[in-house]
Amino acid sequence: MAGMFELFNAEGSGFRFRITAPDGTVMAVSRCFPDKQSAVDGIRAVREYAGMGHITDLCPAPSAGAVTGPVPPPDHRTGATPGRPGTRRAQALTRPRTRIITAA
């Protein structure tokens, strides 16, 4: 099951949307939009840009001895940890990419 966008009335100031995970956890809340159509357009923009977005780390460098990097959550379907060697996904992600060029 995928997460979802929920469109709702902001308290007297317009419309907002939130992105929720499959378990109902709120992952993000939008800015306030003046009307419903603007909020729907905002959802369209997020759907278009989020999949192609780059990650920019604005956090300060960790101090010495700090644990670095997040630990990925287990895959709820298989119980496997994404990216851990030995899983099909890890093998697919670590396999060298090949580029096939064909004549047009």
Secondary structure, 3 states (H helix, E strand, C coil): CCCEEEEEEECCCEEEEEEECCCCCEEEECCCECCHHHHHHHHHHHHHHHCCCCCCCCCCCCCCCCCCCCCCCCCCCCCCCCCCCCCHHHHHHHCCCCCCCCCC
